[in-house]
C-alpha cells in the first residue's frame, strides 16, 4: 500500500511538471503563431502599397503559412480593438451559434491567460489581440494523474478486501478443522457411554434413569454429527418432519424452565416426509427457541406452526 501511494504521488508530481512544460511550449507556439500572423499582415500591406515590386520571398511566406496551418489543437480567437472577432481556430460550433460560442470561449480564454498583442503597424490602434486556452491534450494530461490515483486507490481497496477474504477463508478452514476434530474426539466417549448404558440395563437399574441417560447420549450423538457436518454440503434425505419437530420440542421442554410453554401446531398427517437434514434442522429449531427464551426472560409461550402448502405450477 505504501509503495502504491508513493507511485501515485510520484506520478502526480511528474505529470504536473510535464503539463507545466507543455503549457510553456503551447504559450511559445501561440506567440510564434501571433508573430507569423503579424509578418503575414505586414507582407500583405507591402504587397498592396508596392504592387509590382518583387520583394516578397515566396519561401518565407510559405513558411509563415505552414506555421499558421500547423496549429490543430490549441483553441484560439483573434479579436479586433473594437471587440469584434477577426479569426478563430480549433473551436467547434454549429451554424447560427458562432457568435454565442465564440463569446463563451473568449470568456474562458480571458480567465486562462493574458492575451498576446499583435501590432500590425506603428499606429497605436492598429493591432489585434490573440486569446487562447490550453489544448484538449494538455487538459486530459492534467486529469490523468487524478484518474491514476483513483485507479490505485481502487486497486488498494480490492487488494485489501481480497486479503481480508483470504484471511477469513483461512480462519474458516481452521474452525472447520477444529469442528471435525472435536466430532472425531467425541466419538470414543459416546461409544463408551452407550456401552455403559447397556450394562446398566442388565443390572436392573431404574428404567427412568436409563431413558434419561439414553436421551443425553443421543443428544451428544446429534451434537457430534452437527460438528462433523460443519464446512460440508448438507445431505438432504426424505425425513418425517413431524417426528423431528416432536423430538426437538420434547427435548427442549425437559431442558427449559417450567415458566416456558410450547405450543406446536403440526399437519394432520402423522407422517410427512420432506428432503431434510434432521441434525441441522433440529439445531435451527433449538437456536430459534433458545433465542426466544432469552428474549422473553424465561417466561412466556413459544408457538411453532408447521403448515403444509401445495403449490400448483
C-alpha positions, 0 to 999 in steps of 0.5 A, a space after each residue: 500500500 505504501 509503495 502504491 501511494 508513493 507511485 501515485 504521488 510520484 506520478 502526480 508530481 511528474 505529470 504536473 511538471 510535464 503539463 507545466 512544460 507543455 503549457 510553456 511550449 503551447 504559450 511559445 507556439 501561440 506567440 510564434 503563431 501571433 508573430 507569423 500572423 503579424 509578418 503575414 499582415 505586414 507582407 500583405 500591406 507591402 504587397 498592396 502599397 508596392 504592387 509590382 515590386 518583387 520583394 516578397 520571398 515566396 519561401 518565407 511566406 510559405 513558411 509563415 503559412 505552414 506555421 499558421 496551418 500547423 496549429 490543430 489543437 490549441 483553441 484560439 480567437 483573434 479579436 479586433 480593438 473594437 471587440 469584434 472577432 477577426 479569426 478563430 481556430 480549433 473551436 467547434 460550433 454549429 451554424 447560427 451559434 458562432 457568435 454565442 460560442 465564440 463569446 463563451 470561449 473568449 470568456 474562458 480564454 480571458 480567465 486562462 491567460 493574458 492575451 498576446 498583442 499583435 501590432 500590425 503597424 506603428 499606429 497605436 490602434 492598429 493591432 489585434 489581440 490573440 486569446 487562447 486556452 490550453 489544448 484538449 491534450 494538455 487538459 486530459 494530461 492534467 486529469 490523468 494523474 487524478 484518474 491514476 490515483 483513483 485507479 490505485 486507490 481502487 486497486 488498494 481497496 480490492 487488494 485489501 478486501 481480497 486479503 481480508 477474504 483470504 484471511 477469513 477463508 483461512 480462519 474458516 478452514 481452521 474452525 472447520 478443522 477444529 469442528 471435525 476434530 472435536 466430532 472425531 474426539 467425541 466419538 470414543 466417549 459416546 461409544 463408551 457411554 452407550 456401552 455403559 448404558 447397556 450394562 446398566 440395563 442388565 443390572 436392573 437399574 431404574 428404567 427412568 434413569 436409563 431413558 434419561 441417560 439414553 436421551 443425553 447420549 443421543 443428544 451428544 450423538 446429534 451434537 457430534 454429527 452437527 460438528 462433523 457436518 460443519 464446512 460440508 454440503 448438507 445431505 438432504 434425505 426424505 425425513 418425517 418432519 413431524 417426528 423431528 419437530 416432536 423430538 426437538 420440542 420434547 427435548 427442549 421442554 425437559 431442558 427449559 424452565 417450567 415458566 416456558 410453554 410450547 405450543 406446536 401446531 403440526 399437519 394432520 398427517 402423522 407422517 410427512 416426509 420432506 428432503 431434510 437434514 434432521 441434525 441441522 434442522 433440529 439445531 435451527 429449531 433449538 437456536 430459534 427457541 433458545 433465542 426466544 427464551 432469552 428474549 422473553 426472560 424465561 417466561 412466556 409461550 413459544 408457538 411453532 406452526 408447521 403448515 403444509 402448502 401445495 403449490 400448483 405450477 
